[in-house]
C-alpha cells in the first residue's frame, strides 16, 4: 500500500512506473520519511488523534488515565524493519 501512496503523492499513475525509477534504498528512505512525517489521509488522522487526545487529557478527571494519540489509531500497522536486500527481493516479486 505504501507504494500506492507514494506514487499518488509524487504524481505517478501507478506504482509500477515509480518503482522502475527508485532503488530499494530510495524506497526505504521514503518509507522512513513517511513514518516521521506522514502525508495525505494518514497525516489528517494523526492530527485528529493528537487533538482528540489533548482534548480528552485536558478534561479528564484526576483518577482517569491520560490517553496517548497512538491509542486512537488502532489500524496503524507497524512495518517490520527490512534491509535493502530484502526490499529488492520484494520489489522484484512485484514486477
CORTAMO-V727825 format. One record per backbone hydrogen bond with DSSP energy under -1.0 kcal/mol. NH is the residue of the N-H (numbers start at 0). CO is the residue of the C=O. E is the energy in kcal/mol with one decimal. If there is no record, write none. Layout:
nh & co & e
NH & CO & E
NH & CO & E
//
This chain:
nh & co & e
4 & 0 & -2.0
5 & 1 & -2.8
6 & 2 & -2.4
7 & 3 & -2.4
8 & 4 & -2.5
9 & 5 & -2.1
11 & 6 & -2.8
16 & 13 & -1.3
17 & 13 & -1.1
18 & 14 & -3.3
20 & 17 & -1.6
21 & 17 & -1.0
26 & 22 & -2.3
27 & 23 & -2.3
28 & 24 & -2.5
29 & 25 & -2.5
30 & 26 & -2.5
31 & 27 & -2.5
32 & 28 & -2.7
33 & 29 & -2.6
34 & 30 & -1.6
35 & 31 & -1.2
36 & 32 & -3.1
43 & 39 & -1.7
44 & 40 & -2.6
45 & 41 & -2.4
46 & 42 & -2.3
47 & 43 & -2.6
48 & 44 & -2.5
49 & 45 & -2.3
50 & 46 & -2.5
51 & 47 & -2.6
52 & 48 & -2.5
53 & 49 & -2.5
54 & 50 & -2.4
55 & 51 & -2.8
56 & 52 & -2.9
57 & 53 & -1.9
58 & 54 & -1.5
59 & 55 & -1.0
63 & 60 & -1.2
70 & 67 & -1.4
71 & 68 & -1.5
72 & 69 & -1.4
75 & 72 & -1.5
86 & 82 & -1.9
87 & 83 & -2.3
88 & 84 & -2.1
89 & 85 & -2.2
90 & 86 & -2.5
91 & 87 & -2.5
92 & 88 & -1.8
93 & 89 & -1.2
94 & 90 & -1.6
//
